Amino acid sequence: MRDGHGRAAPRTSAGGARRALLPLAVGIAGLSAAGAVQLVFDPFRTHLPLCLLHQLTGLDCPGCGAIRAVHSLLAGDLLMALRSNLLITLAIPSTAIGLGVWAVRRARGLRTQLLPSRTSLLVLAGLALLFTVLRNLPAFWFLAPISYVGG
């Protein structure tokens, strides 16, 4: 395709509701996987040693309690989800918003940078590190995940 001066015009992808299917499919796949785990596994009744850091050191990583948090959210218990893993519970709506923005931009035919900027990655890594340190300090006991079995 050429512009009015005979130069190649920049390629833009066409919009349309069909282009929003990829982000929606990613979101539906994530919900389906979480729902499948919800049906076959109850992290409050079964203990599976999933965290190598916790097994080796006894320290809680930023992901410790994530499965219990998602399980609680799917069961409709927001307070238990926040108590299981505050960081994951807050990240889930952020991810859903990101998928929504991606879907809208694709439907409008706009390009979307899927990888976050270096600054965003550093801020997120800093938050995860701060969360990890705080949840392992006695003064911030409320950030530590709840009991692994029987919580």
Disulfide bonds with the S-S distance in Angstrom:
none
